[in-house]
Amino acid sequence: MGQDQTKQQIEKGLQLYQSNQTEKALQVWMKVLEKSSDLVGRFRVLGCLVTAHSEMGRYKEMLKFAVVQIDTARELEDANFLLESYLNLARSNEKLCEFHKTISYCKTCLGLPGTRAGAQLGGQVSLSMGNAFLGLSLFQKALESFEKALRYAHNNDDAMLECRVCCSLGSFYAQVKESMKIALQHGDRPLQALCLLCFADIHRNRGDLETAFPRYDSAMSIMTEIGNRLGQVQVLLGVAKCWVARKALDKALDAIERAQDLAEEVGNKLGQLKLHCLSESIYRSKGLQRELRAHVVRFHECVEETELYCGLCGESIGEKNSRLQALPCSHIFHLRCLQNNGTRSCPNCHRSSMKPGFV
């Protein structure tokens, strides 16, 4: 079966599928898969089969076709095809509640160089990752992923993605609400504070700032009571984002300054990175170049201090889909860099690097 005939048969299957003749559509697509020699056509029909089995609830079949699609994408040697197939693989594992695998495949999607992830599929990747974090009850990470997905939806006018994110946020809200009940029953103050922070972030994302502010205040009260300074940094960051949404930039900067002091006290580098990033956007909008440059410099200093780069080649870790190696001393490098270096001790601290772990 050649390219033109493959396209015709795929279209025929789509027409059958859209007219609710699902089984007939599957038969047409399976014949294309058996007889077509066109790799691009085979890739497309595998995508149709993945989607169809997902909507039918046949998740094991969905996973089977996603794996075959990965192999086809590798034959095509195209990063965009790989991105789409890894996303389907992530979704398949998400449906099967293999959440750790889902997160791993989503990170692979985001790490593929030279793809359209940022423009078209990045929101779907973030949504799938958020659902996986939610499945693992990692509420803060789930919400961060949903926030990213929602930004993609708004920036690209993707109403369908926005609808799917809102559905996931509904599930998120229900789970946090249930956790809050458990926390109140058992007098678990740290969990109560976390739930209040999640509620506040949800309302902020919805644009309901009047409800968000009291939730942040309640969370801050408990965080202060139990001495959780990392939590206080997260609360103040959320408060600052609320003030930014209200265009009250000076109040946002006040909240950021308080958060920075706390983050520096406890050595929270990741919190400092987020705060410098938000400060950059505020000073850029105010047109204050000197303050902007100061935060840009401090941001890059934080990146260096957190060692988010390979100590041998100098490239940032996480920007590409590269295998990493963690040494017993906790320093991390690209595996290829260590292999090329040829030493059996850590290039940073020179301790023995026997029995390394892979991440």
Disulfide bonds with the S-S distance in Angstrom:
none
